[in-house]
Amino acid sequence: MKLKIGAWLKKYVSKTLTPDDQTTMVYPPPIARTLGFDLVDIGEGFATLAMQTDVKMHANPMGTIHGGVLCDIADAAIGTAHAATLEEGESFTSIDLRINFFRPVWNDKVTATAKSVNIGRTISYYTCDVVRSDGKLVATVTSSVMTLRGDQSKGR
């Protein structure tokens, strides 16, 4: 049975997917497997992803977790939150992404929690906080997302 993306993602998080449950979205995406993050919570315009960072795999030349890794998990959280709002046949693309870094991360569990600020018919706006296991804010990300419909969404 083909499910709306948000319903499929909720079943994914609760581990209640059946072999018959289908959606148009590829999840988890290959980048999630490459970097090691996973979806832990989902709602309409809301998503939390988590990952265990490892300086042996994710570090920059200074020895802390690379900002691109933090940006990637935040971007994925925002995209997943927006995907949960889509109707059948819709897709989306990011318009912009801005990240502000506040403190470093080494080997630690980080979570990225994205939430909608405004969900529009075409343009939506999200914020995402990335935090360490001690609860301290590592980075804040904002992003504008464009919903694509009809021919614009084909092949995406």
Secondary structure as GFF3:
##gff-version 3
##sequence-region A 1 156
A	DSSP	alpha_helix	5	14	.	.	.	ID=ss1
A	DSSP	alpha_helix	30	35	.	.	.	ID=ss2
A	DSSP	beta_strand	37	43	.	.	.	ID=ss3
A	DSSP	beta_strand	46	52	.	.	.	ID=ss4
A	DSSP	alpha_helix	55	58	.	.	.	ID=ss5
A	DSSP	alpha_helix	67	83	.	.	.	ID=ss6
A	DSSP	beta_strand	91	101	.	.	.	ID=ss7
A	DSSP	beta_strand	109	119	.	.	.	ID=ss8
A	DSSP	beta_strand	123	131	.	.	.	ID=ss9
A	DSSP	beta_strand	137	148	.	.	.	ID=ss10
A	DSSP	three_ten_helix	150	153	.	.	.	ID=ss11
###
